[in-house]
Amino acid sequence: MAKISDLKSGTDDQLSSQLGELKREQFNLRFQAATNQLEKPSRVREVRRTIAQIKTLQTERSRSVAK
């Protein structure tokens, strides 16, 4: 799981690309869960939380720029 300090140090482009990768992984994990092939169920939670952290950072940054 990515630490919030690591995410904060990334640029907007890096966060966007990481978000895309995580969404793709989340999609694959959902399929694995549906077919009972999920090896690490805890990874679903990690990915979901990391996506939320990235989206929160993006919102904070966009609000600080808008001020």
KAQUI-V840830 format. One record per pair of residues at least 12 apart in sequence whose C-alpha atoms are under 6 Angstrom apart, sorted by the first residue. I is the first residue (numbers start at 1). J is the second residue. D is the distance in whole Angstrom. If there is no record, write none. Layout:
# KAQUI-V840830
i=I j=J d=D
i=I j=J d=D
This chain:
# KAQUI-V840830
i=1 j=46 d=6
